[in-house]
Each structure stands twice: as C-alpha cells, then as structure tokens.
Amino acid sequence: MELKIESLDDVKKLLAGKHEIQEKVQVGYTEEDKEKNHSRKIGDKWFDEDGNEWEQRNGYKIKLGKEWQQELHEYLNSFPNCQKESCTCTMPKRLDQKMKAIHGMCFDCVIDMEHKIRLEGKWDEYEKTKLKNNALAWLKEAERDKDVIASELSRLEFTNDFGDNEKWKTPLNKEELLEKIENEFAEFRKNFIEQLEKDLGERIEES
C-alpha cells in the first residue's frame, strides 16, 4: 500500500501512528520486498521501472511528487539536440543560450560535436552548411522585420494621445509606399541569394 498524504488529517494520523498504512498489513508483501526495504536507509531515494521517485521513511516508503519530472522534461526539451547521456549542462549560461538558438544544444555539446566532425574529416562541408543556414536565418529575420515595418506604415491614420486623428505625411500614398517596400526587399533578397550561391558554389533551395 502506498502512503498518500492528501490533507492535514493524514499528517496528524501519520504522526500519531494511526494512519491506515501503519495499521493495515500489506497484501502481497514478499520476502524480496522485505529485503529491499531492509537494505535501504531512511532518506534513501530511488526510481522504479515507471520513472516514479520514491523515498524510504521509517518503516515505509513514500512516492514523491512529479514536479521533478516536469522540470526534467522542460530542461531536456530546452536543449533538444544535446546528447542526454553525456550532457553536463545543468545551469545554462549566455553561451549555452546562444548555441541553443543556433544548434539546439549547449555550448559544451557543440564543442564535442564539432570535434567529432573534424575527426571525421567533414569540417569543410559542415562549415559551408552552417554558413548557409546562418545566412538564410538572417534573411528570414530581415523579412519579418520588413513585414512589421510595412504593417506599421500601412496604418497611416492613427489616434494620438489627445484623441485626435492624425495622418503620417509621406510623398507616396499608402499603396505606393507598401509596393515600394515590397519591391525593394524583393530586389535585396534576390541579390542576397545570388551572392550567397556565389560564395558557397552551390544553388540555394529555400524551404
């Protein structure tokens, strides 16, 4: 029988030695279970086959809460590409966060990965791929910025702090201005991709 503390009354009963787990005999308690509990010391913690954490108390065991599971799940997912068996990053620093944005792993795991790539003789290919991905990521970010600017400029009429309607004064009307932004960015994008293809010596297929 598992110890479940769900209220203050459960705590009081436990302290008084009157909790049901202290009064009832466990059914199916084997000699193997007895040996395991006897070998454990008060305060010992362990995990069962289902990933639940337990702690040995004085004469009984208690199943701990599952907050640790959520925290562990969030941490492992925060650096999804780290090698979980060897990763030692428990307190991410600025470099770890920077590498997470690029590689999805902490700084130390990136160093290990790149070391293996060098040993395999694939560094030039890796460096070219990294350059391409970084350039395309920057281009996407620039396009998002363009969209934000275009969205703001499209609202030529707005209400100021005094409740009055005002208009932004520009040489072009709204439609002309937005078209100019789109055309100029399209030209910039085309030149950017052409230069990147020239630098890498390969054709860029964007997703």
Buried (B, 14 or more C-beta within 10 A) or exposed (E): EEBEEEEEEBEEBBEEEEBEBEEEEEEEEEEEEEEEBEEBEEEEEEEEEEEEBBBBBEEBBBEBEEEEEEEEEEBEEBBEBBEEEEBEBEEBEEEBEEBBEEBBBBBBBBEBBBEEBEEEEEEEEBEBEEEBEEBBEEBEEBEEEBEEEBEEBEEBEEEEEEEEEEEEEEEEEBEEBBEEBEEEBEEBBEEBBEEBEEEBEEEBEEE
